[in-house]
Amino acid sequence: MVDSIPERADIVIIGGGIVGCSVAYHLARRGRSDVVLLERSALTSGTTWHAAGLVGQLRATQNLTRLAQYTATLYAGLESETGCATGFKQTGSLGVASTEARFEELKRGASMARCFGLDVEVLAPGDVKSMWPLAETRDLIGAVHLPKDGQTNPIDTTQALARGARSRGARILEHCRVTNILAAHGRVTGVMTPAGEIRCAAVVNCAGMWARDIGGWVDATVPLHAAEHFYMVTESVAGLAPGLPILRDPDNCAYFKEDAGKLLVGWFEPLAKPWGQDGIPEDFSFDQLPDDLAHLEPLLAAAMRRVPALESAGVQLFFNGPESFTPDDRYLLGETPEVRGLYVAAGFNSIGIQSAGGAGKVLADWIVDGHPPMDLWDVDIRRCLPFQRNKKYLRDRTVESLGLLYAMHWPYRQAETARGVRKSALHDRLQAAGACFGEVAGFERPNWYAPPGTPARYEYSYGRQNWFEHSAAEHRAVREAVGLFDQSSFAKFVVEGRDAEAVLNRICAASVAVPIGRIVYTQWLNERGGIEADLTVTREAQDRYLIVTACATQTRDFSWLRRHIPDDAQALAIDVSPAYAVLGVMGPRSRALLTSLTDADLSNEAFPFGASRVIDLGYARVRASRITYVGELGWELYMPTECVQSVYDEIVAAGRGFGMAHAGYHAMNSLRLEKGYRHWSHDIGEEDTPLEAGLGFAIDWSKPGGFIGREALLRQRKSGVRRRLVQFMLERPDRLLHHDEPIWRDGRLVGRITSGMFGHTLGRPLGMGYVENDGGIVTTEWVHGGRYQLEIATERVPASASLKPFYDPAGERVKA
Ligand SMILES: Cc1cc2nc3c(=O)[nH]c(=O)nc-3n(C[C@H](O)[C@H](O)[C@H](O)COP(=O)(O)OP(=O)(O)OC[C@H]3O[C@@H](n4cnc5c(N)ncnc54)[C@H](O)[C@@H]3O)c2cc1C
């Protein structure tokens, strides 16, 4: 055990795996030398030491790809910087496809990779054979080659990062276990170890598979679970050329890495084996788990079919080691919403080596600058909800999450395990009506409705899936008659108190100094003018507001709200999400339908767009808000959860006379895209300003006291925007847009699609995306002056562009 520790430090890092060492290295590079890393055992003794060391660069989104690219560049230069050999080699990688769908997936990935500036080429099976002669290629359809992918030695790379950190002043203490995190008034104050206490302002939890329980010490949610993870290493294989690219064979769940004439074969099997549910042993150090040859047998057989030389190769080692997995297969990064000054970098889902460089860099920037350096929502720990710490939930989901890395990444794919955690009070009724549910943040939401006799089950593909026509019928019902949406998954917060208006006016870009009964559509901005949240604020009373935001951002938005209420303000924020159910009644016949159920005057004069009031409906008192996300006349109805069944029954009974249909979230998505409504996390986020996103109309520039982000926006308004969100309509109806498809203007790459869906009223695939003009100002004339193509799976398809919505640009239907 270490005998002496400092009494104070600026930042304490828990855990000396590759991630903790990368955070220490990057903090030191940012000039924070008063950093102490505490490692329970020796560096790399948890998961890092046994990783296969693959360093791929193409990730699911642009920013995660940027981080992986950064990691590869960092590792490539680390040896010359620190004098510590890392074993990093840029051998490239080959991803092969043995089905048409997989080839489409790989080609879509290739299009995306190009858009992100990665070298990539699409290959025929014959090319695979010449690059990897020992591979069986007769069943292949095609492949993708990423020449800049690489591999590294995880232990040596970690030691190099540690040396780089030490040389800049960071202290790395091995054999020093952290036994508690100290916090007071919601803020970190230090850590406890057997050698005493270290007082500090920030703690970074990089404890790998121990990180969940360590977070639990201060009630912070760090949802991850360990699983057994397997590979084998052969003896020398005859004919295996040195320097081969890594061969990924996702259809057989396997990857193959050549190293010193031997083959390392690893797997991402669809049904994994969770491990350590009752806690990770404290003394687990450079340990491995027992072999399970029965589990591996089918995987091994498939691997031998791909590389027949394996049949005769001797086996040097079967390896089984634990790694942590998260419920959505994305890692956990950032400051916890529960405790200020407590940061997390954990749950790396078997890509911790290739992610550590980038994750360490952005987390160090986040700690030093007080905000993330780029949009990191995909991995931001504020996406998690408290229930996700539940161990049974994590264990059950981990069975599925390990295999996801190599599973088909179907559009609209839904998790198959640990479902049904959060349900609307209408769940059973909606199921009886044919709902096929999708899950967001554990909430089961109807995505589409199957007609009687049709199973409410997804059949995935890259083309039109089995629900396409059913969702189209829901879409049309909303446009032509009336649709009923269960929107109970919305997050709802109440802000109450004498200073509620002043507090919210500072947080919101729009003015909330409005009469009682008005709904305000607004963004919450950061100091840089980026959009942190996109929501509505309804004035319920002089001193009370109702805030409604998306289900997925419940934790994040509530945390932002609470952290921006000054200590001395008389304003209390309460998360009331489960207390209220929400029904959306949307479409041209919504007024007639609701009028048959209430004595309230719903006419345009008495109840204009943007109004909200409490009315009688059925036997309940319901807050009716005239607002829409689908671009039609309609009301959102908010009521105590216990009243929603009776209200729903009345609406459904009356709805028969008005052509009402149940409608799901897929229809909502196609409706909102026709109308050009933005979706936070896809079309807008913390790196996008309202001026770039075309949301300038929602800003109140002149309200007293201003708002967070105003100064940055004023500067941007003066200088002009360099990127702009544009709507696109494909000229061909047979291809579908999802996200990240490259946007070409007059043959030049100018951006990528942020969200896409088929627009059933327009009869064409629709998308949105930011376009850039080579660093110049993006004017309306420039946007409309180009000829556009969108690239789908390497094929460029002509598209038209518009800054206005394609559907009802004047907004007449909403105000009807
Ligand atoms: C079989 C296998 C193959 C893999 N292959 C690859 C690959 O090819 N490419 C890739 O990118 N990734 C791969 N990975 C994943 C990668 O190894 C991990 O994602 C990565 O090592 C995680 O690093 P970490 O620093 O988060 O965790 P760890 O390496 O586990 O580090 C956490 C550290 O925290 C310490 N700690 C815990 N509790 C305390 C405490 N209370 N006080 C002080 N210290 C504490 C532990 O001792 C440990 O050293 C693989 C994983 C496995 C299992």
The ligand as an ORCA input file, in Angstrom:
! r2SCAN-3c Opt
* xyz 0 1
  C     -11.442     -9.408    -24.207
  C     -11.444     -7.937    -24.426
  C     -10.994     -7.414    -25.620
  C     -11.019     -6.050    -25.838
  N     -10.559     -5.535    -27.015
  C     -10.594     -4.215    -27.243
  C     -10.120     -3.664    -28.464
  O      -9.646     -4.379    -29.327
  N     -10.225     -2.321    -28.669
  C     -10.752     -1.502    -27.734
  O     -10.849     -0.300    -27.985
  N     -11.188     -1.994    -26.555
  C     -11.113     -3.322    -26.286
  N     -11.567     -3.814    -25.099
  C     -12.158     -2.903    -24.130
  C     -11.123     -2.163    -23.322
  O     -10.219     -3.086    -22.781
  C     -11.806     -1.390    -22.206
  O     -12.871     -0.641    -22.707
  C     -10.826     -0.453    -21.534
  O      -9.693     -1.144    -21.111
  C     -11.493      0.211    -20.345
  O     -10.537      0.985    -19.702
  P     -10.868      1.674    -18.319
  O      -9.715      2.508    -17.980
  O     -12.214      2.306    -18.403
  O     -11.064      0.447    -17.291
  P     -10.001     -0.421    -16.517
  O      -8.850     -0.793    -17.354
  O     -10.729     -1.529    -15.873
  O      -9.476      0.566    -15.412
  C     -10.198      0.859    -14.235
  C      -9.203      0.910    -13.102
  O      -9.858      1.410    -11.937
  C      -9.217      0.809    -10.834
  N     -10.094      0.956     -9.666
  C     -11.289      0.369     -9.458
  N     -11.783      0.712     -8.263
  C     -10.882      1.559     -7.697
  C     -10.842      2.244     -6.451
  N     -11.823      2.134     -5.560
  N      -9.766      3.006     -6.192
  C      -8.735      3.125     -7.074
  N      -8.739      2.483     -8.270
  C      -9.801      1.716     -8.590
  C      -9.020     -0.613    -11.285
  O      -8.038     -1.256    -10.541
  C      -8.663     -0.444    -12.748
  O      -7.264     -0.446    -12.953
  C     -11.525     -5.179    -24.832
  C     -11.979     -5.711    -23.643
  C     -11.937     -7.074    -23.416
  C     -12.417     -7.609    -22.124
*
